[in-house]
Amino acid sequence: MKDKSSKKCKTQKSVYYLGIVSFIASVTCLVILYLRIDDSGLKNTISASLAASSFFFASVGVVLTTIGKCNLPSFKIGDHD
């Protein structure tokens, strides 16, 4: 018999996968920054934007994967099982 407390809803699973996509976007921003660093330098606004985007996506990835992994209760009314 399965434990109902470990059951994850579709939204929580999709949030977990969006967190992984966010980590991939963070790494992509870092790779693009690495490839452009010789042309534009670190003081260029595009380089700063790529670094900030990478930090943002990594932070979002941490939050979303944490939400996706944790055991959230059901907030449905009348679901007392």
C-alpha positions as a Markdown table, in Angstrom:
| # | Residue | x | y | z |
|---|---|---|---|---|
| 1 | Met | 0.0 | 0.0 | 0.0 |
| 2 | Lys | 1.4 | 3.4 | -1.0 |
| 3 | Asp | 1.9 | 6.1 | 1.6 |
| 4 | Lys | -0.3 | 9.1 | 0.7 |
| 5 | Ser | 2.1 | 11.6 | 2.3 |
| 6 | Ser | 4.8 | 10.8 | -0.4 |
| 7 | Lys | 2.4 | 11.3 | -3.3 |
| 8 | Lys | 3.2 | 14.3 | -5.4 |
| 9 | Cys | 0.7 | 16.2 | -7.6 |
| 10 | Lys | 1.2 | 17.1 | -11.2 |
| 11 | Thr | 1.9 | 20.7 | -10.3 |
| 12 | Gln | 4.7 | 19.8 | -7.9 |
| 13 | Lys | 6.3 | 17.5 | -10.4 |
| 14 | Ser | 6.2 | 20.1 | -13.1 |
| 15 | Val | 7.7 | 22.7 | -10.8 |
| 16 | Tyr | 10.6 | 20.3 | -10.1 |
| 17 | Tyr | 11.2 | 19.9 | -13.8 |
| 18 | Leu | 11.0 | 23.7 | -14.4 |
| 19 | Gly | 13.7 | 24.0 | -11.7 |
| 20 | Ile | 15.9 | 21.7 | -13.7 |
| 21 | Val | 15.2 | 23.8 | -16.8 |
| 22 | Ser | 16.2 | 26.9 | -14.9 |
| 23 | Phe | 19.5 | 25.3 | -13.9 |
| 24 | Ile | 20.1 | 24.5 | -17.6 |
| 25 | Ala | 19.3 | 28.1 | -18.5 |
| 26 | Ser | 21.8 | 29.3 | -15.9 |
| 27 | Val | 24.6 | 27.2 | -17.3 |
| 28 | Thr | 23.6 | 28.3 | -20.8 |
| 29 | Cys | 24.0 | 32.0 | -19.7 |
| 30 | Leu | 27.4 | 31.2 | -18.2 |
| 31 | Val | 28.6 | 29.5 | -21.4 |
| 32 | Ile | 27.4 | 32.4 | -23.6 |
| 33 | Leu | 29.2 | 34.8 | -21.2 |
| 34 | Tyr | 32.4 | 32.7 | -21.4 |
| 35 | Leu | 32.2 | 32.8 | -25.2 |
| 36 | Arg | 31.6 | 36.5 | -25.4 |
| 37 | Ile | 34.1 | 37.6 | -22.7 |
| 38 | Asp | 36.9 | 38.1 | -25.2 |
| 39 | Asp | 34.8 | 40.3 | -27.5 |
| 40 | Ser | 33.1 | 42.5 | -25.1 |
| 41 | Gly | 34.9 | 42.3 | -21.8 |
| 42 | Leu | 33.5 | 42.1 | -18.2 |
| 43 | Lys | 32.5 | 45.8 | -18.1 |
| 44 | Asn | 30.0 | 45.6 | -21.0 |
| 45 | Thr | 26.3 | 45.7 | -20.2 |
| 46 | Ile | 25.7 | 42.5 | -22.1 |
| 47 | Ser | 28.2 | 40.6 | -19.9 |
| 48 | Ala | 26.7 | 42.0 | -16.7 |
| 49 | Ser | 23.2 | 41.1 | -18.0 |
| 50 | Leu | 24.3 | 37.5 | -18.7 |
| 51 | Ala | 25.9 | 37.2 | -15.3 |
| 52 | Ala | 22.8 | 38.6 | -13.6 |
| 53 | Ser | 20.6 | 36.2 | -15.6 |
| 54 | Ser | 22.7 | 33.3 | -14.6 |
| 55 | Phe | 22.4 | 34.2 | -11.0 |
| 56 | Phe | 18.7 | 34.7 | -11.3 |
| 57 | Phe | 18.1 | 31.3 | -13.1 |
| 58 | Ala | 20.3 | 29.5 | -10.5 |
| 59 | Ser | 18.3 | 31.0 | -7.6 |
| 60 | Val | 15.0 | 30.2 | -9.2 |
| 61 | Gly | 16.3 | 26.6 | -9.8 |
| 62 | Val | 17.1 | 26.2 | -6.2 |
| 63 | Val | 13.7 | 27.4 | -5.1 |
| 64 | Leu | 11.7 | 25.4 | -7.6 |
| 65 | Thr | 13.6 | 22.1 | -7.1 |
| 66 | Thr | 13.2 | 22.5 | -3.3 |
| 67 | Ile | 9.4 | 23.0 | -3.7 |
| 68 | Gly | 9.3 | 20.0 | -6.1 |
| 69 | Lys | 11.1 | 17.7 | -3.6 |
| 70 | Cys | 9.4 | 18.7 | -0.4 |
| 71 | Asn | 6.4 | 17.0 | 1.1 |
| 72 | Leu | 3.6 | 19.5 | 0.7 |
| 73 | Pro | 0.2 | 18.7 | 2.3 |
| 74 | Ser | -3.0 | 18.7 | 0.4 |
| 75 | Phe | -5.1 | 21.8 | 0.8 |
| 76 | Lys | -8.3 | 20.4 | -0.6 |
| 77 | Ile | -11.4 | 21.0 | 1.4 |
| 78 | Gly | -13.0 | 17.7 | 2.6 |
| 79 | Asp | -9.9 | 15.6 | 1.9 |
| 80 | His | -9.4 | 14.1 | 5.4 |
| 81 | Asp | -8.0 | 10.7 | 4.4 |
